[in-house]
């Protein structure tokens, strides 16, 4: 999953909730988003990437629709072509890439490469918008790319995971592009409403492709439940929780969830699917998550 890139007003947290609510919500969101890779692994083989992603986008946008309805006056008609473009770049295509990867390799592969989105956001801002990247982030990017190379060199059940790692890395790169587009074109708009609009646009654009590629064989109850959980829980509710966190504690602190998602993804895949954590995944995950931590801008201490 990727952050929107929107700016928000100064976050204010009541003192009596600060001690326990934030860690609880961060952990819960990481568990939810980590579960998305588990659900992809279960549902993608039965649905295929395109139908699954169309369903995911539709269900996620329905959950977030109240935010869009409340902010409908702020989203003037001239914005909708841009919203549709971001829906393709930041949702439809990367979701499809991660769904395709889930058919080829263990859930942890997608979760680990997904973490690169934070670094790609900085890289895209540097290459296309001239923002300074700094030596620290440059080193972080190199370490992250080294992690991807290590990950791509691994195998699962004797088969190479290189293409799955490449698909996940491309999806993370698209998240980086999408975050920059959102930050530059939708700053000042309600973030949850923008998310709802982009998901809805993505669902509409994916619909004809989903109909054309809908599986001819019947889909079992387990993949259906996984697909519904992916759309409602991981996409709709997950985004709502994330934007609530941003509004209360600020985007830099909310981004801590990035470090936790792969841990939960690997845990769910091990507990529920029996997928092992290989030495290659461990080394690659350490490099990538370490690079994300290194490249994260420092946050000023918050007064209590």
NUVO-39410 format. One line per field, with one value per residue (C-alpha): chain; residue in three letters; y, x, z. Coordinates in nm, 4 decimals. Example, Ala and Ser with C-alpha at 12.3 -4.5 7.8 and 13.67 -1.06 7.14 Angstrom:
# NUVO-39410
mol <- c(A; A) $
type <- c(ALA; SER) $
py <- c(-0.4500; -0.1060) $
px <- c(1.2300; 1.3670) $
pz <- c(0.7800; 0.7140) $
//
This chain:
# NUVO-39410
mol <- c(A; A; A; A; A; A; A; A; A; A; A; A; A; A; A; A; A; A; A; A; A; A; A; A; A; A; A; A; A; A; A; A; A; A; A; A; A; A; A; A; A; A; A; A; A; A; A; A; A; A; A; A; A; A; A; A; A; A; A; A; A; A; A; A; A; A; A; A; A; A; A; A; A; A; A; A; A; A; A; A; A; A; A; A; A; A; A; A; A; A; A; A; A; A; A; A; A; A; A; A; A; A; A; A; A; A; A; A; A; A; A; A; A; A; A; A; A; A; A; A; A; A; A; A; A; A; A; A; A; A; A; A; A; A; A; A; A; A; A; A; A; A; A; A; A; A; A; A; A; A; A; A; A; A; A; A; A; A; A; A; A; A; A; A; A; A; A; A; A; A; A; A; A; A; A; A; A; A; A; A; A; A; A; A; A; A; A; A; A; A; A; A; A; A; A; A; A; A; A; A; A; A; A; A; A; A; A; A; A; A; A; A; A; A; A; A; A; A; A; A; A; A; A; A; A; A; A; A; A; A; A; A; A; A; A; A; A; A; A; A; A; A; A; A; A; A; A; A; A; A; A; A; A; A; A; A; A; A; A; A; A; A; A; A; A; A; A; A; A; A; A; A; A; A; A; A; A; A; A; A; A; A; A; A; A; A; A; A; A; A; A; A; A; A; A; A; A; A; A; A; A; A; A; A) $
type <- c(UNK; UNK; UNK; UNK; UNK; UNK; UNK; UNK; UNK; UNK; UNK; UNK; UNK; UNK; UNK; UNK; UNK; UNK; UNK; UNK; UNK; UNK; UNK; UNK; UNK; UNK; UNK; UNK; UNK; UNK; UNK; UNK; UNK; UNK; UNK; UNK; UNK; UNK; UNK; UNK; UNK; UNK; UNK; UNK; UNK; UNK; UNK; UNK; UNK; UNK; UNK; UNK; UNK; UNK; UNK; UNK; UNK; UNK; UNK; UNK; UNK; UNK; UNK; UNK; UNK; UNK; UNK; UNK; UNK; UNK; UNK; UNK; UNK; UNK; UNK; UNK; UNK; UNK; UNK; UNK; UNK; UNK; UNK; UNK; UNK; UNK; UNK; UNK; UNK; UNK; UNK; UNK; UNK; UNK; UNK; UNK; UNK; UNK; UNK; UNK; UNK; UNK; UNK; UNK; UNK; UNK; UNK; UNK; UNK; UNK; UNK; UNK; UNK; UNK; UNK; UNK; UNK; UNK; UNK; UNK; UNK; UNK; UNK; UNK; UNK; UNK; UNK; UNK; UNK; UNK; UNK; UNK; UNK; UNK; UNK; UNK; UNK; UNK; UNK; UNK; UNK; UNK; UNK; UNK; UNK; UNK; UNK; UNK; UNK; UNK; UNK; UNK; UNK; UNK; UNK; UNK; UNK; UNK; UNK; UNK; UNK; UNK; UNK; UNK; UNK; UNK; UNK; UNK; UNK; UNK; UNK; UNK; UNK; UNK; UNK; UNK; UNK; UNK; UNK; UNK; UNK; UNK; UNK; UNK; UNK; UNK; UNK; UNK; UNK; UNK; UNK; UNK; UNK; UNK; UNK; UNK; UNK; UNK; UNK; UNK; UNK; UNK; UNK; UNK; UNK; UNK; UNK; UNK; UNK; UNK; UNK; UNK; UNK; UNK; UNK; UNK; UNK; UNK; UNK; UNK; UNK; UNK; UNK; UNK; UNK; UNK; UNK; UNK; UNK; UNK; UNK; UNK; UNK; UNK; UNK; UNK; UNK; UNK; UNK; UNK; UNK; UNK; UNK; UNK; UNK; UNK; UNK; UNK; UNK; UNK; UNK; UNK; UNK; UNK; UNK; UNK; UNK; UNK; UNK; UNK; UNK; UNK; UNK; UNK; UNK; UNK; UNK; UNK; UNK; UNK; UNK; UNK; UNK; UNK; UNK; UNK; UNK; UNK; UNK; UNK; UNK; UNK; UNK; UNK; UNK; UNK; UNK; UNK; UNK; UNK; UNK; UNK; UNK; UNK; UNK; UNK; UNK; UNK; UNK; UNK; UNK; UNK; UNK; UNK) $
py <- c(0.0000; 0.3524; 0.6842; 0.9494; 1.2265; 1.4799; 1.7445; 1.7775; 2.0285; 1.9967; 1.6803; 1.7107; 1.4136; 1.4396; 1.3496; 1.0759; 0.8831; 0.9358; 0.6627; 0.3643; 0.4523; 0.5277; 0.2043; 0.0080; 0.1654; 0.1395; -0.2281; -0.2943; -0.1214; -0.3097; -0.6358; -0.5419; -0.4340; -0.7296; -0.9478; -0.8035; -1.0091; -1.3207; -1.2519; -1.1846; -1.5172; -1.6968; -1.5115; -1.4296; -1.7869; -1.8283; -1.4863; -1.3828; -1.0445; -0.8176; -0.9387; -0.9497; -0.5956; -0.4608; -0.6196; -0.4869; -0.1328; -0.1390; -0.2661; -0.0281; 0.2726; 0.1772; 0.1769; 0.5203; 0.6670; 0.8596; 1.0637; 1.1389; 1.2371; 1.4715; 1.6448; 1.6296; 2.0088; 2.0336; 1.7908; 2.0121; 1.8483; 1.9608; 1.7427; 1.4141; 1.3401; 1.3765; 1.1613; 0.8946; 0.9110; 0.8699; 0.5868; 0.4017; 0.4831; 0.4588; 0.1779; -0.0186; -0.1013; -0.1558; -0.3595; -0.5748; -0.6191; -0.7309; -0.9652; -1.1166; -1.1541; -1.3317; -1.6052; -1.6614; -1.6372; -1.6379; -1.3504; -1.2148; -1.1246; -0.8693; -0.7356; -0.6767; -0.5038; -0.2929; -0.1253; 0.0345; 0.2761; 0.5182; 0.5360; 0.5569; 0.8570; 1.0397; 0.9201; 1.0387; 1.3752; 1.4087; 1.2986; 1.4687; 1.7592; 1.8580; 1.8013; 1.7448; 1.3826; 1.4158; 1.1712; 0.9832; 0.9053; 0.8235; 0.5600; 0.4376; 0.3947; 0.1969; -0.0281; -0.0758; -0.1694; -0.4117; -0.5701; -0.6109; -0.7758; -1.0160; -1.0884; -1.1515; -1.3992; -1.6234; -1.9199; -2.0563; -2.4292; -2.4502; -2.1854; -1.8391; -1.5439; -1.2847; -1.1927; -1.1624; -0.9388; -0.7289; -0.6926; -0.5873; -0.3405; -0.1884; -0.1581; 0.0207; 0.2559; 0.3423; 0.4148; 0.6603; 0.8341; 0.8387; 0.9883; 1.2746; 1.3382; 1.3469; 1.5789; 1.8251; 1.8201; 1.7482; 1.9213; 2.0828; 1.8377; 1.5789; 1.2817; 1.0110; 1.1667; 1.1715; 0.8063; 0.7150; 0.8994; 0.7407; 0.3919; 0.4432; 0.5691; 0.2718; 0.0330; 0.1848; 0.1746; -0.1858; -0.3062; -0.3966; -0.5817; -0.7661; -0.8739; -0.9908; -1.1964; -1.3194; -1.6873; -1.9448; -2.1949; -2.1475; -1.9665; -2.1298; -1.9739; -1.9314; -1.7123; -1.5127; -1.4445; -1.3453; -1.1091; -0.9439; -0.9037; -0.7564; -0.4948; -0.4055; -0.4591; -0.4041; -0.1337; 0.0501; 0.0250; 0.0228; 0.3533; 0.5069; 0.4105; 0.5382; 0.8810; 0.9035; 0.8386; 1.1050; 1.3613; 1.2831; 1.2181; 1.3467; 1.1727; 1.1041; 0.9141; 0.7332; 0.6116; 0.3934; 0.1360; 0.0797; -0.1037; -0.3299; -0.4467; -0.7000; -0.8471; -0.9134; -1.0349; -1.2898; -1.3964; -1.4456; -1.6383; -1.8626; -1.9256; -1.9659; -2.0819; -2.2567; -2.0419; -2.0410; -1.7372; -1.8101; -1.6725; -1.4710; -1.3075; -1.2327; -1.0634; -0.8750; -0.7652; -0.6386; -0.4387; -0.2882; -0.2056; -0.0722; 0.1483; 0.2794; 0.3641; 0.5326; 0.7355; 0.8558; 1.2273; 1.3112; 1.4176; 1.6926; 1.5875; 1.6444; 1.8377; 1.6726) $
px <- c(0.0000; 0.1089; 0.0630; -0.1287; 0.1327; -0.1271; -0.0414; -0.2499; -0.3033; -0.0994; -0.2028; -0.3358; -0.3792; -0.5518; -0.2947; -0.5076; -0.5250; -0.1662; -0.0078; -0.2102; -0.4264; -0.1539; 0.0478; -0.2769; -0.3910; -0.0488; -0.0261; -0.3814; -0.3275; -0.0009; -0.1826; -0.4585; -0.2231; 0.0040; -0.3027; -0.3611; -0.0702; -0.2157; -0.5547; -0.3903; -0.2115; -0.5427; -0.7669; -0.5442; -0.5100; -0.8886; -0.9926; -0.6915; -0.5250; -0.7588; -1.0978; -0.9625; -0.8292; -1.1529; -1.3462; -1.0974; -1.1204; -1.4994; -1.5374; -1.2742; -1.4358; -1.7773; -1.6390; -1.4816; -1.7783; -1.9152; -1.5917; -1.6310; -1.9948; -1.9152; -1.6409; -1.8152; -1.8292; -1.4505; -1.3871; -1.4770; -1.5343; -1.1973; -1.0210; -1.1759; -0.9445; -0.6489; -0.8233; -0.8745; -0.5058; -0.3983; -0.6501; -0.4663; -0.1104; -0.1596; -0.4158; -0.5285; -0.1899; 0.0159; -0.2653; -0.2655; 0.1114; 0.0997; -0.1898; 0.0075; 0.3124; 0.0978; 0.0243; 0.3943; 0.5655; 0.5088; 0.3195; 0.6372; 0.7869; 0.5160; 0.5186; 0.8939; 0.9021; 0.6005; 0.8177; 1.0246; 0.7378; 0.8711; 1.2116; 1.0638; 0.8578; 1.1826; 1.3471; 1.0581; 1.0546; 1.4278; 1.4216; 1.1027; 1.0545; 1.4073; 1.3758; 1.6997; 1.7582; 2.0634; 2.3454; 2.1497; 1.8591; 2.0928; 2.2609; 1.9198; 1.8114; 2.1244; 2.0682; 1.7055; 1.7944; 2.0550; 1.7786; 1.5638; 1.8536; 1.9046; 1.5313; 1.5127; 1.7991; 1.6065; 1.3837; 1.0598; 0.9883; 1.2787; 1.1379; 1.2804; 1.0930; 1.2691; 0.9643; 0.7444; 1.0055; 1.0245; 0.6446; 0.6324; 0.9169; 0.7430; 0.4239; 0.6148; 0.7672; 0.4188; 0.3142; 0.6048; 0.4800; 0.1235; 0.2225; 0.3999; 0.1061; -0.1365; 0.0844; 0.1128; -0.2410; -0.4665; -0.3003; -0.5615; -0.8361; -0.9690; -0.7336; -0.9945; -1.2224; -0.9369; -0.8642; -1.2304; -1.2412; -0.9233; -1.0336; -1.3750; -1.2156; -0.9821; -1.2746; -1.4703; -1.1683; -1.0907; -1.4483; -1.4410; -1.1102; -1.2455; -1.5569; -1.3473; -1.1137; -1.3577; -1.2793; -1.5012; -1.4648; -1.6613; -1.4818; -1.4805; -1.5908; -1.2356; -1.1140; -1.4387; -1.3939; -1.0318; -1.1341; -1.4048; -1.1640; -0.9051; -1.1496; -1.3455; -1.0947; -0.7509; -0.8448; -1.1520; -1.1158; -0.7352; -0.7263; -0.9800; -0.7675; -0.4522; -0.5981; -0.7379; -0.3867; -0.2406; -0.4905; -0.4162; -0.0398; 0.0888; 0.2109; 0.5743; 0.4663; 0.1862; 0.4436; 0.5966; 0.3397; 0.5613; 0.8148; 0.5561; 0.3594; 0.6182; 0.6556; 0.2834; 0.2656; 0.5392; 0.3799; 0.0331; 0.1772; 0.3769; 0.0917; -0.1954; -0.0337; 0.2761; 0.5076; 0.8630; 1.0810; 1.3877; 1.7368; 1.7180; 1.3915; 1.5390; 1.8492; 1.6540; 1.3888; 1.6541; 1.8241; 1.5008; 1.3447; 1.6780; 1.7021; 1.3494; 1.4379; 1.7614; 1.5905; 1.3079; 1.3370; 1.3950; 1.0884; 1.1129; 1.0242; 0.6609; 0.5807; 0.3537) $
pz <- c(0.0000; -0.0587; 0.1151; -0.0730; -0.0609; 0.0483; 0.3041; 0.6160; 0.8931; 1.2110; 1.3884; 1.7407; 1.9704; 2.3090; 2.5778; 2.7315; 2.4030; 2.2875; 2.4995; 2.3801; 2.0797; 1.8252; 1.8698; 1.8657; 1.5391; 1.3759; 1.4678; 1.3551; 1.0218; 0.9639; 1.0378; 0.7915; 0.5135; 0.5783; 0.5352; 0.1884; 0.0517; 0.2122; 0.0521; -0.2835; -0.2617; -0.1956; -0.4409; -0.7395; -0.8729; -0.8798; -1.0115; -1.2159; -1.1569; -1.3545; -1.2226; -0.8683; -0.8849; -1.0357; -0.7494; -0.4959; -0.6299; -0.6413; -0.2853; -0.1499; -0.3159; -0.1766; 0.1791; 0.1262; -0.0638; 0.2388; 0.2439; -0.1264; -0.0876; 0.1998; -0.0031; -0.3418; -0.3783; -0.3477; -0.6341; -0.9267; -1.2694; -1.4084; -1.1497; -1.2579; -1.5538; -1.3153; -1.0569; -1.3218; -1.4200; -1.0572; -1.0220; -1.2983; -1.1843; -0.8084; -0.7859; -1.0921; -1.2448; -0.9260; -0.7692; -1.0837; -1.0697; -0.7069; -0.7853; -1.0734; -0.8476; -0.5881; -0.8427; -0.9045; -0.5657; -0.1872; -0.0273; 0.1336; -0.2054; -0.2774; 0.0774; 0.0773; -0.2623; -0.1643; 0.1002; -0.1775; -0.2469; 0.0150; -0.1538; -0.5033; -0.3947; -0.3161; -0.6381; -0.8572; -0.6792; -0.7510; -1.1175; -1.2359; -0.9968; -0.9058; -0.5316; -0.3425; -0.2544; -0.0292; 0.0350; 0.3018; 0.0731; -0.2146; 0.0018; 0.1104; -0.2517; -0.3352; -0.0341; -0.1332; -0.4888; -0.3559; -0.1516; -0.4610; -0.6463; -0.3567; -0.3453; -0.7206; -0.6963; -0.4596; -0.5258; -0.3814; -0.4051; -0.6500; -0.8850; -0.9476; -0.8005; -1.0183; -1.2272; -0.9188; -0.7540; -1.0721; -1.0815; -0.7163; -0.7619; -1.0648; -0.8624; -0.5848; -0.8439; -0.9704; -0.6125; -0.6000; -0.9142; -0.7848; -0.4492; -0.6258; -0.8583; -0.5680; -0.3658; -0.6544; -0.7908; -0.4927; -0.1979; 0.0247; -0.0695; 0.1795; 0.1419; 0.2014; -0.0615; -0.3147; -0.2334; -0.2848; -0.6173; -0.7512; -0.6471; -0.8084; -1.1312; -1.1332; -1.0851; -1.3745; -1.6068; -1.5118; -1.5540; -1.9266; -1.8875; -1.5844; -1.7755; -2.0695; -1.8509; -1.5859; -1.5106; -1.6777; -1.3945; -1.0733; -0.7927; -0.4513; -0.1253; 0.0098; -0.2806; -0.2652; 0.1054; 0.0447; -0.2373; -0.0262; 0.2669; 0.0294; -0.0977; 0.2146; 0.4939; 0.3383; 0.0871; 0.2156; 0.5929; 0.5727; 0.3846; 0.6241; 0.9266; 0.7566; 0.6821; 1.0343; 1.1630; 0.9346; 1.0578; 1.4219; 1.4344; 1.1000; 0.7839; 0.8926; 1.2040; 1.0227; 0.7676; 1.0413; 0.9312; 0.6244; 0.8400; 1.0007; 0.6960; 0.5668; 0.9144; 0.9377; 0.5775; 0.6373; 0.9662; 0.8151; 0.5182; 0.7531; 0.9961; 0.7505; 0.4263; 0.5545; 0.3419; 0.4815; 0.5407; 0.3275; 0.4007; 0.0785; 0.1852; 0.5274; 0.3834; 0.1169; 0.3652; 0.6050; 0.3284; 0.1975; 0.5331; 0.6577; 0.3511; 0.4078; 0.7673; 0.6554; 0.3844; 0.6060; 0.6829; 1.0482; 1.2466; 1.5011; 1.8556; 1.9410; 2.2536; 2.5074) $
//
